[in-house]
């Protein structure tokens, strides 16, 4: 068993916070998750132009019926190139909001009468993220000489800054407030392709069930002990008051197929948790094909000492901690990730 890359990303993200409940209250907060995903990289797969580009080239290849190695290699290079460009683009990396922009998003759709109160709440919430290093506060400026976008962190702020590319010196601005950007590590966790959201939601759901103890391991890769071959993965494994849960997490029921279910059954029989769980971050449509398939699947567990449980938005608990916005809980826990 080995922690997967995705699991490592999640552990890294959780460790910015002082406790697991604090981490989960921020990372499941609707306001913050929307802000984080706006500040994170856009995956090249989210740009329709890129998909069209690659798929039209694939079409040509298949129509020519001479999909030799050369063509495929070109295509692979092109795809990787797009990814690389996305990650290296300075404007992607330096996406930021200043406090007034954050406040406008937070106040949107709310009456003016509570404006100041809400502003104070937001200030407390932002301060925590900044102090923990999850958000970086600093000064974003475009070099008037070479147009390069520069970033100076709060601790390195000087009256005159030098462009990191051409060394052109430029005065730091005197008006306006500083910008907030995501810590580069958190970019990966919140990029549109990472799909950590449903996993974090599932962990928050499990933690809410615990009364005296809770332990969790993020995504694990499983290997056959004999052949060392990769044989599957577990998205979340948790110990809730002594009961072991192995969870397969999906963002929608479209991803719930017969082969996914048979993998859950195989792992359940092999590893024998107390509960084999399928957690789907979506609503289940009653009497749909997938609903019938799941009922049939659950009945196959009736003879076993492993319980099967389906968790979805329809039977999940209320939002974690609730409140207007995630706030520091103020007491530190002894914990490790
Ligand atoms: Zn420059």
Boltz pocket constraint, residues with backbone or C-beta under 6 A from the ligand:
constraints:
  - pocket:
      binder: B
      contacts: [[A, 143], [A, 144], [A, 145], [A, 146], [A, 147], [A, 148], [A, 163], [A, 164], [A, 165], [A, 166], [A, 167], [A, 168]]
      max_distance: 6.0
